Amino acid sequence: MEIMNEASYALRLQSLRAGARVNSRVRVTLEWEEAGKRHSVSGYTVDISPKGCLAIVPQGFAVGQKMTMRNSINGNETVAKLIWRGHEGRAGWELGLELNNPPADFWGLDF
């Protein structure tokens, strides 16, 4: 069994990611339905791409959970799916979110 150090882990993650990523802190809101009620939580991104982001939010979700993501800067919304959940830190959970057909201007950037 191979033991990965931090550098090899980062290289492996980079190769798994689809497309270019940009370090960018964007305030986001995640909304989902649970037990017939609408819930939401606010957080922020660490990095973004045209197809997803790494976000920090104060709530953990099960991998596969679908939700609505709102970009708090421009109000754009899209459906997102949790594809990776990392560690829980002081600021919250690390979440790898895949965006489902986001508008081209979802982040307000050209990639």
Secondary structure, 3 states (H helix, E strand, C coil): CCCCCHHHHHHHHHHHCCCCCEECCCEEEEEEEECCEEEEEEEEEEEEECCEEEEEECCCCCCCCEEEEEECCCCCEEEEEEEEEEEEECCEEEEEEEEECCCCCCCCCCC
